[in-house]
Structures are given as C-alpha cells and as structure tokens.
C-alpha cells in the first residue's frame, strides 16, 4: 500500500515567507513531516522549530471547539441548578451549543495561525535578513 506523505522543507527565508503567506485560517495544507534546514539553527533547535510548525500547520481548531462546547454544555446544566436562572428551551440550547462549537473552532484556528506566523517571524529574524519582521501582519 503506497501512502503519499506531504513533507515541508524550509531551507531559507524565501521558504519562510512563502509559508507565512499561505498561513490562512482555512484551507491550510496538511503536512506529515517538516524539515528545517536553516544555517543559524542547531539540529535540536531545527527539530523544535519543525515540531512547532508541523503542529500549528495541522491544527484544525477542533480542540478549542470541543472545549468550548463542553464548557457551554456544563454551564447549561449547572447554572440553572446553582442559580434561579431558567434553562433555555431545546432550540435555544442547541443554538448556544452550536455557537459555542463554531466559535471555539474559529478561535482555535485564529490561535494556531497566530502561533504559526509567530514561529515563522522568529525564524526569519534569526536568519538576519529582516523579511519577516512582522510589520505586514494583520
């Protein structure tokens, strides 16, 4: 069985700039492995940077969505028990849970994008070329 693997290789600042430009909220390409070959990094530093880039590139925001969904469900169950607030109806509860899940997923995507761009800025600054100084970030 032949399984195609996606490998991202970062050799220079141009690769970093290209990856930074492709660091979108949605539609990021999944990578199975990241190789960082920057002359200013030791092997250990390159491995740590590769791990961070792989983790943040592949992050879909689901962990944040699941967490916010669970917290909202817990609040829907506990708040009426602990206070005089009444529970919303079934439709209101479903709407709250759905909003929490989608909001959490979007927050997770935004956080992973910010972490990815921050790591790329850090690596760009280490190369000394100054192309990734962060001034172009939204």
N, CA and C of each residue as an Amber inpcrd file, in Angstrom:
protein
   414
   0.8520000  -1.1720000   0.0000000   0.0000000   0.0000000   0.0000000
   0.8970000   1.2340000   0.0000000   0.7230000   2.0920000  -0.9930000
   1.5380000   3.2920000  -1.1370000   0.7550000   4.4930000  -0.6190000
   1.2510000   5.0980000   0.4400000   0.5970000   6.2660000   1.0210000
   1.4860000   7.4710000   0.7660000   0.9180000   8.4660000   0.1040000
   1.6730000   9.6810000  -0.1910000   1.8120000  10.5110000   1.0760000
   3.0300000  10.9480000   1.3330000   3.2990000  11.7810000   2.5080000
   3.6300000  13.1860000   2.0450000   3.1440000  14.1380000   2.7830000
   3.4250000  15.5320000   2.4860000   4.5620000  16.0000000   3.3870000
   5.6730000  16.4030000   2.7710000   6.8400000  16.8540000   3.5240000
   7.0950000  18.3130000   3.1640000   7.2200000  19.1420000   4.1880000
   7.5180000  20.5570000   4.0140000   8.9730000  20.7790000   4.3790000
   9.7590000  21.3200000   3.4420000  11.1760000  21.5750000   3.6750000
  11.4010000  23.0770000   3.6430000  11.9700000  23.6070000   4.7350000
  12.2870000  25.0340000   4.8330000  13.7980000  25.1790000   4.7910000
  14.3070000  25.7300000   3.6860000  15.7470000  25.8900000   3.5090000
  16.2260000  27.3230000   3.6980000  15.3700000  28.2860000   3.4240000
  15.8290000  29.6740000   3.5110000  14.6670000  30.6010000   3.8220000
  14.9500000  31.8810000   3.8540000  13.9590000  32.8820000   4.2290000
  12.8380000  32.9720000   3.2030000  13.1150000  32.6660000   1.9600000
  12.0700000  32.6910000   0.9330000  11.0160000  31.6300000   1.2420000
  11.4550000  30.4470000   1.6560000  10.5030000  29.4080000   2.0520000
   9.6690000  29.8600000   3.2420000  10.2980000  30.5420000   4.1940000
   9.5810000  31.0410000   5.3670000   8.5310000  32.0670000   4.9500000
   8.8950000  32.9740000   4.0540000   7.9560000  33.9980000   3.5920000
   6.7860000  33.3600000   2.8520000   7.0700000  32.3660000   2.0310000
   6.0140000  31.6730000   1.2910000   5.0650000  30.9530000   2.2400000
   5.6030000  30.2840000   3.2380000   4.7600000  29.5890000   4.2140000
   3.9380000  30.5910000   5.0030000   4.5420000  31.7250000   5.3700000
   3.8030000  32.7430000   6.1100000   2.6310000  33.2600000   5.2870000
   2.8310000  33.4710000   3.9980000   1.7520000  33.9550000   3.1480000
   0.6420000  32.9150000   3.0020000   0.9690000  31.6450000   3.1130000
  -0.0270000  30.5830000   2.9990000  -0.6450000  30.2010000   4.3420000
  -0.2800000  30.9020000   5.4020000  -0.8260000  30.6060000   6.7340000
  -2.2010000  31.2470000   6.8550000  -3.1710000  30.5820000   6.2940000
  -4.5420000  31.0890000   6.2860000  -5.3300000  30.4650000   7.4260000
  -6.5000000  31.0310000   7.6560000  -7.3960000  30.4580000   8.6670000
  -7.9040000  29.1020000   8.1980000  -8.3520000  29.0660000   6.9630000
  -8.9540000  27.8440000   6.4310000  -8.1540000  27.3740000   5.2250000
  -8.2280000  26.0960000   4.9210000  -7.6040000  25.5690000   3.7280000
  -6.1090000  25.3620000   3.8060000  -5.5730000  25.2990000   5.0240000
  -4.1340000  25.0150000   5.1410000  -3.8880000  23.5710000   4.7380000
  -2.8310000  23.3610000   4.0030000  -2.4820000  22.0150000   3.5760000
  -1.8740000  21.2370000   4.7340000  -2.3300000  20.0230000   4.9330000
  -1.7960000  19.1810000   5.9960000  -0.4120000  18.6740000   5.5950000
   0.5100000  18.6850000   6.5540000   1.8510000  18.1700000   6.2960000
   2.1410000  17.0380000   7.2740000   2.7820000  15.9980000   6.7550000
   3.1380000  14.8540000   7.5920000   4.4760000  15.0380000   8.2730000
   5.3520000  15.8070000   7.6370000   6.6870000  15.9950000   8.1920000
   7.2100000  17.3610000   7.7830000   7.9870000  17.9740000   8.6610000
   8.6070000  19.2740000   8.3800000  10.0950000  19.1360000   8.6180000
  10.8650000  19.6130000   7.6700000  12.3240000  19.6380000   7.7810000
  12.7680000  21.0990000   7.7380000  13.4980000  21.5330000   8.7560000
  14.0070000  22.9020000   8.8110000  15.5170000  22.8370000   8.6550000
  16.0180000  23.4420000   7.5900000  17.4530000  23.4770000   7.3120000
  17.9090000  24.9250000   7.2090000  17.9650000  25.6070000   8.3340000
  18.4550000  26.9860000   8.3630000  19.8280000  26.9810000   9.0000000
  20.7690000  27.6510000   8.3790000  22.1650000  27.6110000   8.8200000
  22.3680000  28.1730000  10.2250000  21.4510000  28.9790000  10.7090000
  21.6260000  29.6030000  12.0250000  21.1070000  28.7360000  13.1680000
  20.4880000  27.6070000  12.8560000  19.9060000  26.7450000  13.8830000
  20.7400000  25.4920000  14.0920000  20.8400000  25.0820000  15.3520000
  21.4490000  23.7860000  15.6410000  20.4410000  22.7030000  15.2730000
  20.8670000  21.4670000  15.3020000  19.9670000  20.3570000  14.9620000
  18.8000000  20.2880000  15.9380000  19.0590000  20.5020000  17.2250000
  17.9830000  20.4680000  18.2210000  16.9950000  21.6100000  18.0150000
  17.5090000  22.8160000  17.7530000  16.6390000  23.9630000  17.5190000
  15.7950000  23.7600000  16.2620000  16.3930000  23.1890000  15.2330000
  15.6600000  22.9180000  13.9990000  14.5590000  21.8930000  14.2360000
  14.8350000  20.8840000  15.0490000  13.8210000  19.8670000  15.3560000
  12.6560000  20.4730000  16.1300000  12.9540000  21.3440000  17.0770000
  11.8920000  22.0040000  17.8490000  11.0630000  22.9030000  16.9390000
  11.7300000  23.6670000  16.0780000  11.0200000  24.5460000  15.1420000
  10.1570000  23.7220000  14.1880000  10.6780000  22.6160000  13.6980000
   9.9100000  21.7530000  12.7910000   8.6780000  21.1980000  13.4850000
   8.8250000  20.7980000  14.7360000   7.6900000  20.2780000  15.5020000
   6.6170000  21.3590000  15.6790000   7.0330000  22.5780000  16.0230000
   6.0720000  23.6740000  16.2040000   5.3500000  23.9970000  14.9020000
   6.1000000  24.0480000  13.8130000   5.4960000  24.3770000  12.5220000
   4.5160000  23.2840000  12.1030000   4.8990000  22.0290000  12.2770000
   4.0060000  20.9250000  11.9040000   2.7380000  20.9510000  12.7480000
   2.8980000  21.1440000  14.0530000   1.7410000  21.1410000  14.9480000
   0.7770000  22.2780000  14.6190000   1.3100000  23.4740000  14.3960000
   0.4260000  24.6090000  14.1340000  -0.1340000  24.6000000  12.7100000
   0.6010000  24.0610000  11.7590000   0.0780000  23.9610000  10.3950000
  -1.0830000  22.9820000  10.3260000  -0.9880000  21.8890000  11.0630000
  -2.0210000  20.8570000  11.0200000  -3.1740000  21.0960000  11.9900000
  -3.0720000  22.0940000  12.8330000  -4.1070000  22.3500000  13.8260000
  -5.3900000  22.8060000  13.1420000  -6.5010000  22.1360000  13.4460000
  -7.7740000  22.4790000  12.8090000  -8.6930000  23.2720000  13.7330000
  -8.3070000  23.4860000  14.9690000  -9.1310000  24.2410000  15.9010000
 -10.1500000  23.4060000  16.6410000 -10.1730000  22.1030000  16.3920000
 -11.1800000  21.2360000  16.9950000 -11.0530000  21.1530000  18.5160000
  -9.8420000  21.1870000  19.0300000  -9.6630000  21.1000000  20.4810000
 -10.3290000  22.2840000  21.1810000 -10.1600000  23.4770000  20.6090000
 -10.8090000  24.6570000  21.1830000 -12.3230000  24.5380000  21.0480000
 -12.7900000  24.0730000  19.9060000 -14.2260000  23.9060000  19.6920000
 -14.8280000  22.9050000  20.6590000 -14.1530000  21.7750000  20.8510000
 -14.6340000  20.7660000  21.7960000 -14.6570000  21.3060000  23.2180000
 -13.6090000  22.0490000  23.5810000 -13.5270000  22.5920000  24.9350000
 -14.6520000  23.5900000  25.2010000 -14.8800000  24.4890000  24.2640000
 -15.9280000  25.4790000  24.4520000 -17.3150000  24.8290000  24.4250000
 -17.4800000  23.8070000  23.6070000 -18.7370000  23.0690000  23.5810000
 -18.9930000  22.3980000  24.9260000 -17.9650000  21.7550000  25.4840000
 -18.1190000  21.0840000  26.7790000 -18.3970000  22.0850000  27.9010000
 -17.6960000  23.2170000  27.8900000 -17.9380000  24.2410000  28.9160000
 -19.3410000  24.8310000  28.8060000 -19.8130000  25.0320000  27.5960000
 -21.1640000  25.5580000  27.4010000 -22.2020000  24.5420000  27.8600000
 -21.9980000  23.2740000  27.5240000 -22.9290000  22.2350000  27.9780000
 -22.9470000  22.1490000  29.5030000 -21.7730000  22.2380000  30.1130000
 -21.6940000  22.2180000  31.5700000 -22.4170000  23.4240000  32.1670000
 -22.2350000  24.5860000  31.5630000 -22.9130000  25.7910000  32.0520000
 -24.4260000  25.6760000  31.8850000 -24.8790000  25.1150000  30.7660000
 -26.3130000  24.9330000  30.5620000 -26.9180000  24.0030000  31.6050000
 -26.1280000  23.0730000  32.0750000 -26.6190000  22.1250000  33.0700000
 -26.4880000  22.6630000  34.4940000 -25.3400000  23.3290000  34.8050000
 -25.0740000  23.7500000  36.1880000 -25.6850000  25.0860000  36.5770000
 -25.7110000  26.0500000  35.6850000 -26.1840000  27.3890000  36.0540000
 -27.6250000  27.3530000  36.5640000 -28.5570000  26.6700000  35.9070000
 -29.9200000  26.6260000  36.4630000 -30.0060000  25.8910000  37.8130000
 -29.1120000  24.9530000  38.0490000 -29.1090000  24.2290000  39.3210000
 -28.5960000  25.1350000  40.4360000 -27.5770000  25.9350000  40.1440000
 -26.9300000  26.7700000  41.1660000 -27.6050000  28.1240000  41.3590000
 -28.3740000  28.5800000  40.3860000 -28.9950000  29.9040000  40.4770000
 -30.4740000  29.7970000  40.1500000 -31.1190000  30.9420000  40.1260000
 -32.5430000  30.9850000  39.7950000 -32.7990000  31.1550000  38.2970000
 -31.7470000  31.1300000  37.5160000 -31.8840000  31.2820000  36.0700000
 -32.5140000  30.0220000  35.4950000 -33.4800000  30.2080000  34.6160000
 -34.1170000  29.0360000  33.9990000 -33.3100000  28.5860000  32.7870000
 -33.4570000  27.3300000  32.4850000 -32.7710000  26.7860000  31.3030000
 -33.4560000  27.2900000  30.0430000 -32.6620000  27.5230000  29.0010000
 -33.3070000  27.8630000  27.7210000 -34.0030000  26.6170000  27.1740000
 -34.8830000  26.8130000  26.2490000 -35.5710000  25.6880000  25.6390000
 -34.6050000  24.8310000  24.8300000 -35.1390000  23.7890000  24.2420000
 -34.3110000  22.8690000  23.4560000 -33.6610000  23.6030000  22.2850000
 -34.4250000  24.3930000  21.5710000 -33.8880000  25.1160000  20.4300000
 -32.8170000  26.1230000  20.8740000 -33.0770000  26.8240000  21.9610000
 -32.0970000  27.7730000  22.4870000 -30.8170000  27.0760000  22.9290000
 -30.9500000  25.9090000  23.5590000 -29.7810000  25.1510000  23.9980000
 -28.9530000  24.6760000  22.8090000 -29.6410000  24.1720000  21.7970000
 -28.9360000  23.7040000  20.5960000 -28.2210000  24.8630000  19.9240000
 -28.8790000  26.0100000  19.8490000 -28.2650000  27.1870000  19.2380000
 -27.0370000  27.6360000  20.0360000 -27.1280000  27.6440000  21.3590000
 -25.9880000  28.0080000  22.1980000 -24.8270000  27.0270000  22.0210000
 -25.1260000  25.7420000  21.9970000 -24.0820000  24.7340000  21.8410000
 -23.4130000  24.8300000  20.4680000 -24.2200000  25.0190000  19.4440000
 -23.6700000  25.1510000  18.0920000 -22.8040000  26.4030000  17.9700000
 -23.2640000  27.5040000  18.5300000 -22.4900000  28.7480000  18.5060000
 -21.1740000  28.5790000  19.2550000 -21.2190000  27.8980000  20.3920000
 -20.0020000  27.6640000  21.1680000 -19.0080000  26.8110000  20.3840000
 -19.4870000  25.7590000  19.7360000 -18.5910000  24.8750000  18.9810000
 -17.9470000  25.6080000  17.8130000 -18.7510000  26.3360000  17.0490000
 -18.2110000  27.0630000  15.8930000 -17.2850000  28.1850000  16.3510000
 -17.6950000  28.9140000  17.3830000 -16.8510000  29.9890000  17.9050000
 -15.5290000  29.4640000  18.4350000 -15.5730000  28.3290000  19.1270000
 -14.3440000  27.7270000  19.6350000 -13.4330000  27.2550000  18.5130000
 -14.0160000  26.6740000  17.4790000 -13.2070000  26.2220000  16.3500000
 -12.5270000  27.4070000  15.6650000 -13.2670000  28.4910000  15.4460000
 -12.6830000  29.6720000  14.8230000 -11.6060000  30.2930000  15.7060000
 -11.8370000  30.3110000  17.0010000 -10.8120000  30.8280000  17.9220000
  -9.5670000  29.9480000  17.8750000  -9.7540000  28.6270000  17.7960000
  -8.6170000  27.7140000  17.6970000  -7.8380000  27.9010000  16.4070000
  -8.5510000  28.1130000  15.2970000  -7.8800000  28.3770000  14.0280000
  -7.1010000  29.6840000  14.0830000  -7.6940000  30.7070000  14.6840000
  -7.0060000  32.0010000  14.7960000  -5.7640000  31.8680000  15.6710000
  -5.8770000  31.1320000  16.7650000  -4.7320000  30.9680000  17.6680000
  -3.6110000  30.1800000  16.9960000  -3.9600000  29.1220000  16.2690000
  -2.9110000  28.3320000  15.6120000  -2.2520000  29.1340000  14.4940000
  -3.0240000  29.9360000  13.7870000  -2.4430000  30.7850000  12.7410000
  -1.4910000  31.8020000  13.3590000  -1.8860000  32.3850000  14.4680000
  -1.0250000  33.3610000  15.1420000   0.2590000  32.6990000  15.6360000
   0.1560000  31.4820000  16.1890000   1.3510000  30.7690000  16.6550000
   2.2650000  30.4150000  15.4850000   1.6880000  29.9890000  14.3600000
   2.4860000  29.6450000  13.1860000   3.2180000  30.8730000  12.6560000
   2.5190000  31.9780000  12.5150000   3.1460000  33.1840000  11.9950000
   4.1980000  33.7190000  12.9640000   3.9590000  33.5670000  14.2580000
   4.9420000  33.9940000  15.2470000   6.2200000  33.1670000  15.1390000
   6.0670000  31.8600000  14.9760000   7.2360000  30.9910000  14.8220000
   7.9980000  31.3250000  13.5410000   7.2860000  31.6100000  12.4680000
   7.9430000  31.9650000  11.2100000   8.6490000  33.3090000  11.3160000
   8.0500000  34.2660000  12.0280000   8.7230000  35.5550000  12.2610000
   9.9980000  35.3510000  13.0600000   9.9190000  34.4960000  14.0880000
  11.0910000  34.2250000  14.9270000  12.2120000  33.6190000  14.0930000
  11.8800000  32.6470000  13.2610000  12.8900000  32.0180000  12.4140000
  13.4420000  33.0150000  11.3960000  12.5720000  33.8550000  10.8370000
  13.0270000  34.8610000   9.8920000  13.9720000  35.8580000  10.5380000
  13.6860000  36.2400000  11.7750000  14.5620000  37.1670000  12.4850000
  15.9200000  36.5310000  12.7600000  15.9510000  35.2300000  13.0010000
  17.2120000  34.5440000  13.2510000  18.1070000  34.4880000  12.0160000
  17.4870000  34.5010000  10.8440000  18.2880000  34.4490000   9.6200000
  18.9750000  35.7780000   9.3480000  18.5040000  36.8580000   9.9840000
  19.1410000  38.1600000   9.8320000  18.8030000  38.8930000   8.5640000
  17.8510000  38.3680000   7.7950000  17.5200000  39.0240000   6.5310000
  16.4270000  40.0610000   6.7050000  15.6740000  40.0000000   7.8180000
  14.6940000  41.0230000   8.1480000  13.4130000  40.9910000   7.3450000
  13.1850000  39.9700000   6.5130000  11.9670000  39.9430000   5.7160000
  10.7480000  39.5660000   6.5350000  10.9600000  38.9770000   7.6770000
   9.8340000  38.5350000   8.4780000   9.7890000  39.2960000   9.7980000
   9.7900000  40.6020000   9.7200000   9.8230000  41.3880000  10.9470000
   8.4480000  41.5950000  11.5680000   7.3780000  41.1420000  10.9070000
   6.0540000  41.2090000  11.4860000   5.2730000  42.4650000  11.1420000
   5.8730000  43.4260000  10.4350000   5.1570000  44.6570000  10.1380000
   4.0140000  44.4470000   9.1710000   4.0330000  43.3740000   8.4000000
   2.9970000  43.1530000   7.4070000   1.8310000  42.3300000   7.9450000
   1.8910000  41.9630000   9.2080000   0.8430000  41.1160000   9.7590000
  -0.4180000  41.9150000  10.0480000  -1.5710000  41.3000000   9.8150000
  -2.8370000  41.9990000  10.1100000  -3.0680000  42.0900000  11.6050000
